């Protein structure tokens, strides 16, 4: 779905879907591979496609990535439900709809180089890796970075590189990027991330404290076009951006 089509969705409805934490229909942990596949297919159909996500690459990636493998074992019964889940260290894995919405907003067509700030469990990186050629992901919480690196490697995501560090600074040696996704809320758009975008590249980032807006920043030469696209609620970004 193009951004212009996306913007015609009523904003009040978008806010509801983004902030909703209502439980899904799952009543217990999947008991076999077929049940897991059904739960994931239902998630994509009811939480993502039904809410207006249309990009075929995004939808396929959401179908392919096994979300239950990116949450703590105690949370796996809820892996395909319609809300964020805790992953430890005060962090969360985002609601599936938000993962798909932000992925679509990057406008990836395949073959790009993408930076993610806020690896968490590695789920969003895995979704991006199904579309992009190369994904660089930074996590400020070192144990999460180590766990995500091991998990992604074990699951065969060889085109993802994870490191521990302050995402505010980006990944200069791998820049410029076709797309940058930030999965924690910053009080402002970090200048280093803007400067690491390619011309025409997109940056998707939640901005704000108590009241947050998902921002789409597009580089146009030396200028940056900023657009608010969705009310959201993310854990706060830490590191230099907060100093």
PLY file of the C-alpha trace (Angstrom):
ply
format ascii 1.0
element vertex 243
property float x
property float y
property float z
element edge 242
property int vertex1
property int vertex2
end_header
0.00 0.00 0.00
1.36 3.40 -0.91
1.62 6.11 1.72
-1.08 8.17 -0.02
-3.51 5.25 0.26
-2.42 4.63 3.82
-3.15 8.22 4.78
-6.78 7.93 3.67
-7.53 5.45 6.46
-9.47 7.32 9.19
-6.98 8.54 11.80
-9.25 7.67 14.76
-9.41 4.06 13.56
-5.64 3.94 13.08
-5.09 5.22 16.60
-7.36 2.53 17.99
-5.63 -0.26 16.13
-2.17 0.96 17.04
-2.85 1.41 20.73
-5.16 -1.57 21.17
-3.97 -4.26 23.56
-7.07 -6.45 23.47
-6.44 -10.19 23.72
-6.73 -12.33 20.63
-8.67 -15.50 20.12
-5.96 -17.96 21.13
-6.91 -20.01 24.17
-3.65 -21.80 24.80
-0.26 -22.66 23.37
-0.18 -24.21 19.88
0.24 -27.94 20.20
1.66 -28.81 16.77
3.12 -27.28 13.64
-0.26 -27.16 11.89
-1.81 -25.25 14.80
1.07 -22.75 14.74
0.60 -22.23 10.99
-3.13 -21.64 11.46
-2.52 -19.16 14.26
-0.04 -17.20 12.16
-2.33 -17.21 9.11
-5.19 -15.94 11.28
-2.95 -13.20 12.69
-2.07 -11.99 9.19
-5.63 -12.13 7.90
-7.41 -10.60 10.89
-4.85 -8.23 12.40
-2.90 -7.07 9.35
-4.70 -7.46 6.03
-8.09 -6.58 7.56
-6.62 -3.29 8.81
-5.40 -2.14 5.44
-1.84 -3.42 5.00
-1.62 -4.33 1.33
2.08 -4.58 0.41
2.59 -8.14 -0.83
6.19 -8.35 0.40
5.22 -7.26 3.90
2.31 -9.67 4.07
4.45 -12.58 2.90
7.17 -11.75 5.43
4.59 -11.69 8.23
3.37 -15.10 7.07
6.87 -16.52 6.92
8.44 -15.36 10.19
7.56 -17.53 13.16
6.75 -14.95 15.85
6.47 -17.57 18.61
10.20 -18.24 18.28
10.96 -14.59 19.15
9.13 -14.42 22.47
9.97 -16.01 25.84
8.65 -19.53 26.19
6.20 -18.40 28.88
4.64 -15.99 26.36
4.32 -18.38 23.43
0.63 -19.04 24.02
0.08 -15.36 23.21
2.59 -15.06 20.36
-0.04 -14.50 17.66
-2.40 -12.33 19.66
-3.08 -8.68 18.95
-0.82 -6.91 21.46
2.82 -6.37 22.46
4.54 -8.88 24.72
7.32 -8.47 27.31
10.71 -9.91 26.33
12.66 -8.98 29.47
14.88 -6.08 30.51
11.87 -3.73 30.41
11.46 -4.20 26.65
8.65 -5.54 24.48
8.04 -7.15 21.11
5.66 -4.92 19.16
2.06 -5.69 18.26
2.01 -7.61 14.92
-0.01 -4.91 13.18
2.55 -2.25 14.09
5.41 -4.43 12.82
3.62 -4.82 9.49
2.56 -1.15 9.33
6.09 0.13 9.93
7.57 -2.37 7.47
5.15 -1.28 4.76
5.84 2.40 5.50
9.53 1.89 4.59
8.42 1.17 1.02
10.90 -1.65 0.45
10.92 -3.34 -2.94
13.61 -5.95 -2.27
17.38 -5.77 -2.34
17.77 -2.77 -0.02
20.13 -2.15 2.88
18.22 -1.33 6.06
19.16 -0.17 9.54
17.02 -1.10 12.55
17.45 0.66 15.89
16.12 -1.45 18.75
16.66 -5.13 17.95
14.75 -6.45 20.95
14.16 -10.15 20.37
15.03 -9.87 16.67
11.49 -10.29 15.30
11.30 -7.03 13.36
14.81 -7.64 11.97
13.67 -11.06 10.76
10.65 -9.54 9.00
12.85 -6.91 7.33
15.35 -9.60 6.34
12.67 -11.41 4.34
12.50 -8.34 2.06
15.79 -6.42 2.27
19.15 -7.70 1.06
20.96 -6.68 4.26
19.76 -5.65 7.71
21.94 -3.99 10.34
20.36 -3.94 13.79
21.51 -2.17 16.96
20.36 -2.96 20.51
21.46 -0.91 23.51
20.66 -3.70 26.03
23.64 -6.01 25.65
21.98 -9.26 26.82
19.12 -8.72 24.34
21.61 -8.03 21.55
23.48 -11.25 22.31
20.29 -13.30 22.50
18.89 -11.83 19.27
22.17 -12.43 17.43
22.19 -16.08 18.48
18.48 -16.53 17.72
18.68 -15.02 14.24
21.76 -17.06 13.41
20.14 -20.25 14.66
17.05 -19.57 12.53
19.12 -19.00 9.41
18.90 -15.21 9.00
22.38 -14.84 7.56
21.68 -11.38 6.10
21.18 -9.77 9.53
24.04 -8.32 11.56
23.36 -7.38 15.19
25.54 -5.37 17.53
25.18 -3.85 20.98
25.40 -0.08 21.04
23.63 3.27 21.11
21.26 3.41 18.16
21.12 7.20 18.28
24.50 7.17 16.53
23.37 4.76 13.84
25.86 2.55 12.00
28.04 5.01 10.03
30.37 2.47 8.44
27.43 0.63 6.81
25.64 3.82 5.67
23.98 5.11 3.61
20.75 3.16 4.12
17.71 2.78 1.89
15.57 2.61 5.01
15.93 3.09 8.75
13.43 1.80 11.29
13.49 2.82 14.95
11.45 0.66 17.32
11.72 2.82 20.45
10.34 6.32 21.00
12.72 9.26 20.81
11.97 12.82 21.99
13.14 14.04 18.57
14.39 12.56 15.31
18.13 11.85 15.76
20.24 13.87 13.32
22.82 11.08 12.82
20.08 8.78 11.54
18.78 11.37 9.09
22.29 11.90 7.76
22.74 8.15 7.21
19.78 7.94 4.82
20.33 7.65 1.09
18.71 10.29 -1.10
15.11 9.09 -1.37
15.52 6.85 1.67
12.90 6.63 4.42
13.17 6.73 8.19
10.25 5.46 10.30
10.41 6.43 13.96
8.06 6.99 16.94
8.59 10.46 18.39
7.34 11.82 21.71
7.12 10.99 25.39
3.65 10.41 26.82
2.03 11.29 23.49
3.84 9.67 20.58
3.47 9.92 16.83
4.96 7.60 14.26
6.94 9.82 11.89
7.96 9.14 8.31
11.08 11.08 7.30
12.08 11.05 3.62
15.39 12.43 2.42
15.26 14.77 -0.58
18.86 15.68 -1.32
19.99 17.80 1.63
16.40 18.37 2.81
14.16 16.11 4.90
10.40 15.81 4.52
8.66 14.82 7.77
5.13 13.48 8.07
3.13 12.23 11.05
1.39 8.99 10.13
0.07 7.25 13.25
-0.43 7.66 17.02
1.57 4.93 18.79
3.00 3.85 22.13
6.55 2.48 22.34
9.10 1.96 25.10
11.45 5.00 25.26
14.72 5.14 23.39
17.71 5.40 25.74
21.29 6.46 25.25
22.59 9.76 23.89
19.17 10.84 22.58
18.01 11.25 26.20
20.96 13.34 27.36
0 1
1 2
2 3
3 4
4 5
5 6
6 7
7 8
8 9
9 10
10 11
11 12
12 13
13 14
14 15
15 16
16 17
17 18
18 19
19 20
20 21
21 22
22 23
23 24
24 25
25 26
26 27
27 28
28 29
29 30
30 31
31 32
32 33
33 34
34 35
35 36
36 37
37 38
38 39
39 40
40 41
41 42
42 43
43 44
44 45
45 46
46 47
47 48
48 49
49 50
50 51
51 52
52 53
53 54
54 55
55 56
56 57
57 58
58 59
59 60
60 61
61 62
62 63
63 64
64 65
65 66
66 67
67 68
68 69
69 70
70 71
71 72
72 73
73 74
74 75
75 76
76 77
77 78
78 79
79 80
80 81
81 82
82 83
83 84
84 85
85 86
86 87
87 88
88 89
89 90
90 91
91 92
92 93
93 94
94 95
95 96
96 97
97 98
98 99
99 100
100 101
101 102
102 103
103 104
104 105
105 106
106 107
107 108
108 109
109 110
110 111
111 112
112 113
113 114
114 115
115 116
116 117
117 118
118 119
119 120
120 121
121 122
122 123
123 124
124 125
125 126
126 127
127 128
128 129
129 130
130 131
131 132
132 133
133 134
134 135
135 136
136 137
137 138
138 139
139 140
140 141
141 142
142 143
143 144
144 145
145 146
146 147
147 148
148 149
149 150
150 151
151 152
152 153
153 154
154 155
155 156
156 157
157 158
158 159
159 160
160 161
161 162
162 163
163 164
164 165
165 166
166 167
167 168
168 169
169 170
170 171
171 172
172 173
173 174
174 175
175 176
176 177
177 178
178 179
179 180
180 181
181 182
182 183
183 184
184 185
185 186
186 187
187 188
188 189
189 190
190 191
191 192
192 193
193 194
194 195
195 196
196 197
197 198
198 199
199 200
200 201
201 202
202 203
203 204
204 205
205 206
206 207
207 208
208 209
209 210
210 211
211 212
212 213
213 214
214 215
215 216
216 217
217 218
218 219
219 220
220 221
221 222
222 223
223 224
224 225
225 226
226 227
227 228
228 229
229 230
230 231
231 232
232 233
233 234
234 235
235 236
236 237
237 238
238 239
239 240
240 241
241 242
